[in-house]
Amino acid sequence: MRKGFTIVEILITLTIIGIVAALIIPNLLADYRERLQKEQVRMIKYKITQATSLMNSYGLIKSYPSTEDFVNTLKDYLKITKICNNSHLNECWPSNEISIPTTSGDFNSINVNSIKTGSDLKSLGLGTKNTNTVGIITTDGTPMILTYSPQCTPLDSYKNYNYTFEDNKPVTNATTNCISAIFDINGSKGPNKLGADIRTWNSVFGAVKMSRNYGTIDDCKVLKQKGLVKYCEVEKDYWVGAVKTCNDIGLHIPSEQTLLNMAGAMFGISNVPSNTAIIYKNTWGVNSCLSVLTKMGYSSTILNNLDLICLSGNQSSMANQVNSSLTKLSNDTWSSKEISATHALDIEFAGSPDILMPVKHARTYSGGDTLCVAD
C-alpha cells in the first residue's frame, strides 16, 4: 500500500492553492480596506461631533463672522496642531492635488490651493459661497479643509441633539450641520482619491449625478461582503443598484444628513434635523402645511412620525445658496439609510409643490435620481 504523496502531487496541490489564493486574497484585502475606511470615517466625524457638542453646551454653536473665527474657538475643544489660511492650504494637506472620480470611472486632478472658498469646496452651509476656507491638522494626523456657515442658526445650549447612527454607532448630530469639509482619513499614505481616503462632510465636492438602475441579489451579495449592504432579498433592488452605481466609480450614496443639508441650502435653512419634512404653505391654495401634504395623498401615519418645517411663500422666492447644480435635485434620491430587507430611506425633492420629505420607499421603487458623493 502506497503511503504519502508524490512530489508531483504536492506541487499540483500547491499550485492549486496558489491560484485560489491569488483569486481570493485581493478581494478579501479590498473588502477589509472598505470596512476599515468606513470605521475611520466614522471615528473622525464622531470626534469632531463630540468637540462641537461640548462647544454647544457653552452656547458656542452659532453664527461666526468667518471660518477663521470659528476655528479659533474650535481649537479649544478639538486638539489641532496646525491651522492654514486659504493661501497656504497645501501646508495642511498631504498632497498638492486631489483625484476626483468622473462618471466614466476615470479621475481628474484638482489643485488643493484652488479650494479657496465655500463655492470651491461645494459647501452646503448657508452663505459660504464666498466664505474663505481654512485648513487644519488634528493631533491624530487628520488633515481637513473646511468652511463654517456665517448664517448658522444658534442651537439651544440646554438641549441634547440626537446622534445620527451608522452600524449602530454614533456619527454626527446637529452641532456639526454648519461645518462643510473635506478630510483625509490616512494622512500622507495616499492614494489621495476622493471617495477612498478623502471624504466629504456637508459638501458635494466631486459629487456625480447618475441614472437609477436596479441591482440583482448577486450584486447585493458582493456589496454585502464589503460591508455596504445588510440585506439581500429583493431581485430587482433599485437601492442596491444605487449603492453599486456609486461604488463602481469610487463614491457612495449620500447619508440622510447630507441630503437634508442640501435641502437646507436650497430652502434657506440651516440645522435641518433628521426625520424632517420642509413644506411651503399657500401651495395649492391652502394655508396649512398639513393640508398641503394631505392633498398630496400622504397618510396621517406618515405625517405623525415627521417633524414639519412650515414656510411661507415658495422656493423660487428664496435665495438659492447651493454652490453646485448637482444639488438642485427635483426627484426622489436614495440615502444610505437601509431600513430593512425591503425598504430604504428616500428623500423626496419634489419640484411642485415645493417640498422636501423623507420617505420609506420599497427598494423596488425605480423613480428618481442616484447621487454619488464621498461622505
C-alpha positions as a Markdown table, in Angstrom:
| # | Residue | x | y | z |
|---|---|---|---|---|
| 1 | Met | 0.0 | 0.0 | 0.0 |
| 2 | Arg | 1.3 | 3.4 | -1.0 |
| 3 | Lys | 1.8 | 6.0 | 1.8 |
| 4 | Gly | 2.1 | 9.8 | 1.5 |
| 5 | Phe | 2.1 | 11.9 | -1.7 |
| 6 | Thr | 4.5 | 12.1 | -4.6 |
| 7 | Ile | 6.4 | 15.3 | -5.3 |
| 8 | Val | 4.2 | 15.9 | -8.4 |
| 9 | Glu | 1.0 | 15.6 | -6.4 |
| 10 | Ile | 2.3 | 18.1 | -3.8 |
| 11 | Leu | 3.4 | 20.5 | -6.5 |
| 12 | Ile | 0.0 | 20.3 | -8.1 |
| 13 | Thr | -1.8 | 20.9 | -4.8 |
| 14 | Leu | 0.4 | 23.9 | -4.0 |
| 15 | Thr | -0.2 | 25.3 | -7.5 |
| 16 | Ile | -4.0 | 25.0 | -7.0 |
| 17 | Ile | -3.7 | 26.6 | -3.6 |
| 18 | Gly | -1.6 | 29.4 | -5.1 |
| 19 | Ile | -4.2 | 30.0 | -7.8 |
| 20 | Val | -7.1 | 30.1 | -5.4 |
| 21 | Ala | -5.2 | 32.4 | -3.1 |
| 22 | Ala | -4.4 | 34.7 | -6.0 |
| 23 | Leu | -8.1 | 34.9 | -6.8 |
| 24 | Ile | -9.4 | 35.3 | -3.3 |
| 25 | Ile | -6.9 | 37.3 | -1.3 |
| 26 | Pro | -7.1 | 40.5 | -3.3 |
| 27 | Asn | -10.8 | 40.6 | -2.9 |
| 28 | Leu | -10.5 | 39.9 | 0.8 |
| 29 | Leu | -8.0 | 42.7 | 1.2 |
| 30 | Ala | -10.2 | 45.1 | -0.8 |
| 31 | Asp | -13.2 | 44.2 | 1.4 |
| 32 | Tyr | -11.1 | 44.7 | 4.5 |
| 33 | Arg | -9.9 | 48.1 | 3.3 |
| 34 | Glu | -13.5 | 49.2 | 2.6 |
| 35 | Arg | -14.6 | 48.2 | 6.1 |
| 36 | Leu | -11.5 | 49.9 | 7.7 |
| 37 | Gln | -12.1 | 53.1 | 5.8 |
| 38 | Lys | -15.7 | 53.2 | 6.9 |
| 39 | Glu | -14.7 | 52.9 | 10.5 |
| 40 | Gln | -12.0 | 55.6 | 10.1 |
| 41 | Val | -14.6 | 58.0 | 8.6 |
| 42 | Arg | -17.0 | 57.3 | 11.4 |
| 43 | Met | -14.3 | 57.9 | 14.1 |
| 44 | Ile | -13.2 | 61.2 | 12.6 |
| 45 | Lys | -16.8 | 62.5 | 12.4 |
| 46 | Tyr | -17.5 | 61.3 | 15.9 |
| 47 | Lys | -14.5 | 63.1 | 17.4 |
| 48 | Ile | -15.4 | 66.4 | 15.8 |
| 49 | Thr | -19.1 | 65.9 | 16.8 |
| 50 | Gln | -18.0 | 65.4 | 20.4 |
| 51 | Ala | -16.0 | 68.6 | 20.3 |
| 52 | Thr | -18.9 | 70.7 | 18.8 |
| 53 | Ser | -21.3 | 69.1 | 21.2 |
| 54 | Leu | -19.2 | 70.3 | 24.0 |
| 55 | Met | -19.0 | 73.8 | 22.4 |
| 56 | Asn | -22.8 | 73.8 | 22.2 |
| 57 | Ser | -23.0 | 73.2 | 25.9 |
| 58 | Tyr | -21.4 | 76.6 | 26.3 |
| 59 | Gly | -23.6 | 78.2 | 23.7 |
| 60 | Leu | -20.9 | 78.3 | 21.0 |
| 61 | Ile | -22.6 | 76.7 | 18.1 |
| 62 | Lys | -23.9 | 79.9 | 16.4 |
| 63 | Ser | -23.0 | 82.2 | 13.6 |
| 64 | Tyr | -19.4 | 83.4 | 13.3 |
| 65 | Pro | -18.1 | 86.3 | 11.1 |
| 66 | Ser | -15.7 | 83.9 | 9.3 |
| 67 | Thr | -14.4 | 80.3 | 9.3 |
| 68 | Glu | -11.2 | 81.6 | 10.9 |
| 69 | Asp | -13.2 | 82.9 | 13.9 |
| 70 | Phe | -15.0 | 79.5 | 14.2 |
| 71 | Val | -11.7 | 77.5 | 14.0 |
| 72 | Asn | -10.1 | 79.8 | 16.7 |
| 73 | Thr | -12.9 | 78.7 | 19.0 |
| 74 | Leu | -12.9 | 75.1 | 17.9 |
| 75 | Lys | -9.2 | 74.7 | 18.7 |
| 76 | Asp | -10.1 | 75.0 | 22.4 |
| 77 | Tyr | -12.3 | 71.9 | 22.2 |
| 78 | Leu | -10.6 | 69.8 | 19.4 |
| 79 | Lys | -6.9 | 69.2 | 19.6 |
| 80 | Ile | -5.4 | 70.9 | 16.5 |
| 81 | Thr | -1.7 | 71.0 | 15.7 |
| 82 | Lys | -1.8 | 73.3 | 12.7 |
| 83 | Ile | -4.0 | 75.9 | 11.1 |
| 84 | Cys | -3.5 | 77.2 | 7.5 |
| 85 | Asn | -5.3 | 80.1 | 5.7 |
| 86 | Asn | -6.7 | 79.6 | 2.2 |
| 87 | Ser | -3.5 | 80.9 | 0.6 |
| 88 | His | -1.4 | 78.1 | 2.1 |
| 89 | Leu | -3.8 | 75.1 | 2.2 |
| 90 | Asn | -1.2 | 72.7 | 0.9 |
| 91 | Glu | 0.7 | 73.2 | 4.2 |
| 92 | Cys | -2.2 | 71.5 | 6.0 |
| 93 | Trp | -2.8 | 68.8 | 3.3 |
| 94 | Pro | -0.6 | 65.8 | 2.5 |
| 95 | Ser | -0.6 | 66.3 | -1.3 |
| 96 | Asn | -0.7 | 69.1 | -3.8 |
| 97 | Glu | -3.6 | 67.5 | -5.8 |
| 98 | Ile | -6.8 | 65.6 | -5.2 |
| 99 | Ser | -8.0 | 63.0 | -7.6 |
| 100 | Ile | -11.8 | 63.3 | -8.4 |
| 101 | Pro | -13.8 | 60.5 | -9.9 |
| 102 | Thr | -15.8 | 61.1 | -13.2 |
| 103 | Thr | -19.0 | 59.3 | -14.4 |
| 104 | Ser | -16.8 | 57.0 | -16.5 |
| 105 | Gly | -14.7 | 55.9 | -13.5 |
| 106 | Asp | -11.6 | 57.9 | -14.6 |
| 107 | Phe | -10.1 | 60.6 | -12.4 |
| 108 | Asn | -9.4 | 64.3 | -12.8 |
| 109 | Ser | -7.0 | 66.2 | -10.6 |
| 110 | Ile | -7.8 | 69.4 | -8.6 |
| 111 | Asn | -5.1 | 71.5 | -7.0 |
| 112 | Val | -5.5 | 71.8 | -3.3 |
| 113 | Asn | -4.7 | 75.5 | -3.2 |
| 114 | Ser | -7.6 | 76.2 | -5.6 |
| 115 | Ile | -10.1 | 75.3 | -2.9 |
| 116 | Lys | -10.2 | 78.9 | -1.5 |
| 117 | Thr | -14.0 | 79.5 | -0.8 |
| 118 | Gly | -17.1 | 77.6 | 0.1 |
| 119 | Ser | -18.0 | 77.6 | -3.6 |
| 120 | Asp | -14.8 | 75.8 | -4.5 |
| 121 | Leu | -15.5 | 73.3 | -1.7 |
| 122 | Lys | -19.1 | 72.9 | -2.9 |
| 123 | Ser | -20.1 | 73.7 | 0.7 |
| 124 | Leu | -23.7 | 73.1 | 1.8 |
| 125 | Gly | -23.5 | 75.8 | 4.5 |
| 126 | Leu | -25.6 | 78.9 | 4.0 |
| 127 | Gly | -23.7 | 82.0 | 3.0 |
| 128 | Thr | -20.5 | 80.1 | 2.4 |
| 129 | Lys | -20.3 | 80.8 | -1.3 |
| 130 | Asn | -17.6 | 83.5 | -0.9 |
| 131 | Thr | -16.5 | 82.4 | 2.6 |
| 132 | Asn | -12.8 | 81.6 | 3.0 |
| 133 | Thr | -11.8 | 78.0 | 3.6 |
| 134 | Val | -9.4 | 77.1 | 6.4 |
| 135 | Gly | -7.0 | 74.1 | 6.6 |
| 136 | Ile | -6.4 | 72.3 | 9.9 |
| 137 | Ile | -4.5 | 69.2 | 11.1 |
| 138 | Thr | -5.7 | 67.5 | 14.2 |
| 139 | Thr | -3.4 | 65.8 | 16.7 |
| 140 | Asp | -4.3 | 62.4 | 15.4 |
| 141 | Gly | -2.9 | 63.5 | 12.0 |
| 142 | Thr | -6.2 | 64.2 | 10.2 |
| 143 | Pro | -5.9 | 67.0 | 7.6 |
| 144 | Met | -9.1 | 68.9 | 6.8 |
| 145 | Ile | -10.2 | 71.8 | 4.7 |
| 146 | Leu | -13.4 | 73.4 | 5.9 |
| 147 | Thr | -15.8 | 76.3 | 5.9 |
| 148 | Tyr | -18.4 | 77.4 | 8.6 |
| 149 | Ser | -21.7 | 78.9 | 7.8 |
| 150 | Pro | -21.9 | 82.6 | 8.7 |
| 151 | Gln | -25.7 | 82.2 | 8.8 |
| 152 | Cys | -25.6 | 79.2 | 11.2 |
| 153 | Thr | -28.7 | 79.1 | 13.3 |
| 154 | Pro | -27.7 | 79.2 | 17.1 |
| 155 | Leu | -28.5 | 76.0 | 18.9 |
| 156 | Asp | -30.1 | 75.6 | 22.3 |
| 157 | Ser | -27.2 | 75.0 | 24.8 |
| 158 | Tyr | -29.6 | 73.2 | 27.1 |
| 159 | Lys | -30.7 | 70.7 | 24.5 |
| 160 | Asn | -29.1 | 67.3 | 23.8 |
| 161 | Tyr | -29.2 | 66.8 | 20.0 |
| 162 | Asn | -29.7 | 63.2 | 18.9 |
| 163 | Tyr | -26.8 | 61.5 | 17.0 |
| 164 | Thr | -27.2 | 60.0 | 13.6 |
| 165 | Phe | -26.1 | 56.4 | 13.7 |
| 166 | Glu | -24.2 | 54.1 | 11.2 |
| 167 | Asp | -23.9 | 50.4 | 12.0 |
| 168 | Asn | -25.4 | 51.3 | 15.4 |
| 169 | Lys | -22.6 | 53.6 | 16.2 |
| 170 | Pro | -22.9 | 57.4 | 16.7 |
| 171 | Val | -21.6 | 59.6 | 13.8 |
| 172 | Thr | -22.8 | 63.1 | 13.9 |
| 173 | Asn | -25.6 | 65.4 | 15.1 |
| 174 | Ala | -27.0 | 68.9 | 14.7 |
| 175 | Thr | -23.9 | 70.5 | 16.2 |
| 176 | Thr | -21.9 | 69.8 | 13.0 |
| 177 | Asn | -24.5 | 70.9 | 10.5 |
| 178 | Cys | -22.9 | 74.3 | 9.8 |
| 179 | Ile | -19.5 | 72.7 | 9.1 |
| 180 | Ser | -18.7 | 71.8 | 5.5 |
| 181 | Ala | -15.4 | 70.0 | 4.9 |
| 182 | Ile | -13.2 | 67.5 | 3.1 |
| 183 | Phe | -10.8 | 65.4 | 5.1 |
| 184 | Asp | -8.2 | 62.7 | 4.6 |
| 185 | Ile | -8.6 | 59.5 | 6.7 |
| 186 | Asn | -5.0 | 58.3 | 6.4 |
| 187 | Gly | -2.9 | 61.4 | 6.1 |
| 188 | Ser | 0.1 | 61.2 | 3.8 |
| 189 | Lys | -0.3 | 57.5 | 2.9 |
| 190 | Gly | -2.4 | 58.0 | -0.3 |
| 191 | Pro | -3.9 | 57.4 | -2.8 |
| 192 | Asn | -5.3 | 60.9 | -2.3 |
| 193 | Lys | -8.5 | 60.0 | -4.1 |
| 194 | Leu | -12.0 | 61.3 | -3.3 |
| 195 | Gly | -14.2 | 58.5 | -2.1 |
| 196 | Ala | -11.3 | 56.4 | -1.0 |
| 197 | Asp | -9.1 | 58.1 | 1.6 |
| 198 | Ile | -10.6 | 61.6 | 1.0 |
| 199 | Arg | -14.1 | 62.1 | 2.2 |
| 200 | Thr | -16.6 | 65.0 | 2.4 |
| 201 | Trp | -18.8 | 66.3 | 5.1 |
| 202 | Asn | -21.8 | 68.5 | 4.3 |
| 203 | Ser | -20.2 | 69.1 | 0.9 |
| 204 | Val | -20.9 | 67.9 | -2.6 |
| 205 | Phe | -17.2 | 68.3 | -3.6 |
| 206 | Gly | -16.7 | 65.9 | -6.5 |
| 207 | Ala | -20.3 | 64.7 | -6.5 |
| 208 | Val | -21.7 | 62.9 | -9.6 |
| 209 | Lys | -25.4 | 62.6 | -10.6 |
| 210 | Met | -26.2 | 59.2 | -12.2 |
| 211 | Ser | -29.2 | 57.5 | -13.7 |
| 212 | Arg | -31.1 | 55.0 | -11.5 |
| 213 | Asn | -30.6 | 51.3 | -12.2 |
| 214 | Tyr | -31.5 | 48.1 | -10.3 |
| 215 | Gly | -29.1 | 45.7 | -8.7 |
| 216 | Thr | -29.6 | 41.9 | -8.5 |
| 217 | Ile | -29.3 | 39.6 | -5.5 |
| 218 | Asp | -25.8 | 38.6 | -6.7 |
| 219 | Asp | -24.8 | 42.3 | -6.9 |
| 220 | Cys | -26.1 | 42.7 | -3.4 |
| 221 | Lys | -24.1 | 39.8 | -2.0 |
| 222 | Val | -20.9 | 41.3 | -3.4 |
| 223 | Leu | -21.7 | 44.6 | -1.7 |
| 224 | Lys | -22.7 | 42.9 | 1.5 |
| 225 | Gln | -19.2 | 41.4 | 1.7 |
| 226 | Lys | -17.8 | 44.9 | 1.5 |
| 227 | Gly | -20.0 | 46.0 | 4.4 |
| 228 | Leu | -22.0 | 48.3 | 2.2 |
| 229 | Val | -25.3 | 46.4 | 2.4 |
| 230 | Lys | -27.0 | 44.4 | 5.2 |
| 231 | Tyr | -29.9 | 42.6 | 3.5 |
| 232 | Cys | -30.2 | 40.8 | 0.1 |
| 233 | Glu | -33.7 | 39.6 | -0.6 |
| 234 | Val | -35.0 | 41.7 | -3.5 |
| 235 | Glu | -34.2 | 40.6 | -7.0 |
| 236 | Lys | -34.7 | 44.0 | -8.7 |
| 237 | Asp | -33.4 | 46.2 | -6.0 |
| 238 | Tyr | -33.0 | 49.9 | -7.0 |
| 239 | Trp | -31.5 | 50.9 | -3.7 |
| 240 | Val | -28.7 | 48.3 | -4.2 |
| 241 | Gly | -28.4 | 49.5 | -7.8 |
| 242 | Ala | -27.7 | 53.0 | -6.4 |
| 243 | Val | -25.1 | 51.6 | -4.0 |
| 244 | Lys | -23.4 | 49.6 | -6.8 |
| 245 | Thr | -23.5 | 52.5 | -9.3 |
| 246 | Cys | -21.7 | 54.8 | -6.9 |
| 247 | Asn | -19.3 | 52.1 | -5.6 |
| 248 | Asp | -18.3 | 51.3 | -9.2 |
| 249 | Ile | -16.9 | 54.9 | -9.7 |
| 250 | Gly | -15.3 | 55.0 | -6.2 |
| 251 | Leu | -18.1 | 57.1 | -4.5 |
| 252 | His | -21.1 | 56.4 | -2.2 |
| 253 | Ile | -24.7 | 57.3 | -1.9 |
| 254 | Pro | -25.2 | 60.2 | 0.5 |
| 255 | Ser | -26.2 | 60.0 | 4.1 |
| 256 | Glu | -29.6 | 61.2 | 5.2 |
| 257 | Gln | -28.0 | 64.2 | 6.9 |
| 258 | Thr | -26.1 | 65.2 | 3.7 |
| 259 | Leu | -29.4 | 65.2 | 1.7 |
| 260 | Leu | -31.1 | 67.2 | 4.5 |
| 261 | Asn | -28.3 | 69.8 | 4.4 |
| 262 | Met | -28.7 | 70.0 | 0.6 |
| 263 | Ala | -32.3 | 70.8 | 1.2 |
| 264 | Gly | -31.5 | 73.3 | 3.9 |
| 265 | Ala | -29.2 | 75.1 | 1.5 |
| 266 | Met | -32.0 | 75.0 | -1.2 |
| 267 | Phe | -34.6 | 76.3 | 1.2 |
| 268 | Gly | -32.5 | 78.8 | 3.1 |
| 269 | Ile | -32.4 | 76.9 | 6.4 |
| 270 | Ser | -29.5 | 75.7 | 8.5 |
| 271 | Asn | -29.5 | 72.9 | 11.1 |
| 272 | Val | -32.2 | 70.7 | 9.4 |
| 273 | Pro | -32.7 | 67.8 | 11.8 |
| 274 | Ser | -33.3 | 64.2 | 10.6 |
| 275 | Asn | -36.9 | 63.0 | 10.1 |
| 276 | Thr | -38.0 | 66.4 | 9.0 |
| 277 | Ala | -40.2 | 67.5 | 6.1 |
| 278 | Ile | -39.9 | 71.0 | 4.7 |
| 279 | Ile | -43.1 | 72.4 | 3.1 |
| 280 | Tyr | -44.4 | 75.7 | 1.8 |
| 281 | Lys | -47.9 | 76.6 | 2.9 |
| 282 | Asn | -50.1 | 78.7 | 0.5 |
| 283 | Thr | -49.3 | 75.9 | -2.1 |
| 284 | Trp | -52.4 | 74.6 | -3.8 |
| 285 | Gly | -54.4 | 77.4 | -2.4 |
| 286 | Val | -54.4 | 76.2 | 1.2 |
| 287 | Asn | -52.9 | 77.9 | 4.3 |
| 288 | Ser | -51.7 | 74.9 | 6.2 |
| 289 | Cys | -48.7 | 72.7 | 5.5 |
| 290 | Leu | -50.6 | 69.6 | 6.8 |
| 291 | Ser | -53.4 | 70.4 | 4.4 |
| 292 | Val | -50.8 | 70.5 | 1.5 |
| 293 | Leu | -49.4 | 67.1 | 2.5 |
| 294 | Thr | -52.9 | 65.7 | 2.9 |
| 295 | Lys | -53.9 | 66.9 | -0.5 |
| 296 | Met | -50.8 | 65.2 | -1.9 |
| 297 | Gly | -52.0 | 61.9 | -0.5 |
| 298 | Tyr | -49.7 | 61.4 | 2.4 |
| 299 | Ser | -51.3 | 59.4 | 5.2 |
| 300 | Ser | -51.7 | 60.6 | 8.8 |
| 301 | Thr | -49.4 | 57.7 | 9.9 |
| 302 | Ile | -46.5 | 59.2 | 7.9 |
| 303 | Leu | -47.3 | 62.8 | 9.0 |
| 304 | Asn | -47.5 | 61.9 | 12.6 |
| 305 | Asn | -44.0 | 60.5 | 12.5 |
| 306 | Leu | -42.4 | 63.6 | 10.9 |
| 307 | Asp | -41.3 | 67.0 | 12.2 |
| 308 | Leu | -42.5 | 69.7 | 9.9 |
| 309 | Ile | -40.7 | 73.0 | 9.0 |
| 310 | Cys | -43.6 | 75.1 | 7.6 |
| 311 | Leu | -42.6 | 78.1 | 5.4 |
| 312 | Ser | -44.5 | 80.9 | 3.7 |
| 313 | Gly | -44.0 | 81.8 | 0.1 |
| 314 | Asn | -42.3 | 79.4 | -2.3 |
| 315 | Gln | -38.9 | 78.1 | -3.1 |
| 316 | Ser | -38.4 | 80.2 | -6.1 |
| 317 | Ser | -38.6 | 83.3 | -3.9 |
| 318 | Met | -35.8 | 82.1 | -1.6 |
| 319 | Ala | -32.1 | 82.9 | -2.2 |
| 320 | Asn | -30.7 | 79.7 | -3.5 |
| 321 | Gln | -27.3 | 79.4 | -1.8 |
| 322 | Val | -26.3 | 75.9 | -3.1 |
| 323 | Asn | -22.9 | 76.1 | -4.7 |
| 324 | Ser | -23.4 | 73.3 | -7.3 |
| 325 | Ser | -26.2 | 72.5 | -9.8 |
| 326 | Leu | -25.7 | 68.9 | -8.7 |
| 327 | Thr | -27.7 | 69.6 | -5.6 |
| 328 | Lys | -30.6 | 71.2 | -7.4 |
| 329 | Leu | -32.5 | 67.9 | -7.1 |
| 330 | Ser | -36.1 | 67.6 | -8.2 |
| 331 | Asn | -36.6 | 63.9 | -7.8 |
| 332 | Asp | -36.6 | 61.2 | -5.2 |
| 333 | Thr | -33.0 | 60.5 | -4.1 |
| 334 | Trp | -31.8 | 57.4 | -2.2 |
| 335 | Ser | -30.0 | 57.9 | 1.1 |
| 336 | Ser | -27.5 | 55.4 | 2.5 |
| 337 | Lys | -30.0 | 54.5 | 5.3 |
| 338 | Glu | -31.1 | 50.9 | 4.8 |
| 339 | Ile | -34.3 | 50.4 | 6.8 |
| 340 | Ser | -35.0 | 46.7 | 6.2 |
| 341 | Ala | -34.6 | 43.9 | 3.6 |
| 342 | Thr | -37.4 | 45.5 | 1.6 |
| 343 | His | -37.2 | 49.3 | 2.3 |
| 344 | Ala | -34.6 | 52.1 | 2.4 |
| 345 | Leu | -34.8 | 55.9 | 3.1 |
| 346 | Asp | -35.5 | 58.0 | 0.1 |
| 347 | Ile | -35.5 | 61.8 | 0.3 |
| 348 | Glu | -38.2 | 63.4 | -1.9 |
| 349 | Phe | -37.1 | 66.6 | -3.6 |
| 350 | Ala | -40.4 | 67.5 | -5.3 |
| 351 | Gly | -40.5 | 70.3 | -7.9 |
| 352 | Ser | -44.1 | 71.3 | -7.5 |
| 353 | Pro | -45.4 | 72.0 | -4.9 |
| 354 | Asp | -42.1 | 72.9 | -3.1 |
| 355 | Ile | -41.4 | 70.2 | -0.6 |
| 356 | Leu | -38.7 | 68.0 | 0.8 |
| 357 | Met | -39.7 | 64.9 | 2.6 |
| 358 | Pro | -38.0 | 61.7 | 3.9 |
| 359 | Val | -40.0 | 58.7 | 2.6 |
| 360 | Lys | -39.6 | 55.0 | 3.5 |
| 361 | His | -39.6 | 53.6 | -0.1 |
| 362 | Ala | -39.7 | 50.0 | -1.3 |
| 363 | Arg | -36.3 | 49.0 | -2.7 |
| 364 | Thr | -38.1 | 48.0 | -5.9 |
| 365 | Tyr | -39.0 | 51.7 | -6.5 |
| 366 | Ser | -37.5 | 52.8 | -9.8 |
| 367 | Gly | -38.1 | 56.5 | -9.9 |
| 368 | Gly | -35.7 | 59.4 | -9.1 |
| 369 | Asp | -32.0 | 60.0 | -9.3 |
| 370 | Thr | -28.8 | 58.5 | -8.0 |
| 371 | Leu | -26.4 | 61.0 | -6.4 |
| 372 | Cys | -22.9 | 59.7 | -5.7 |
| 373 | Val | -20.9 | 61.6 | -3.1 |
| 374 | Ala | -17.8 | 61.0 | -1.0 |
| 375 | Asp | -19.3 | 61.3 | 2.6 |
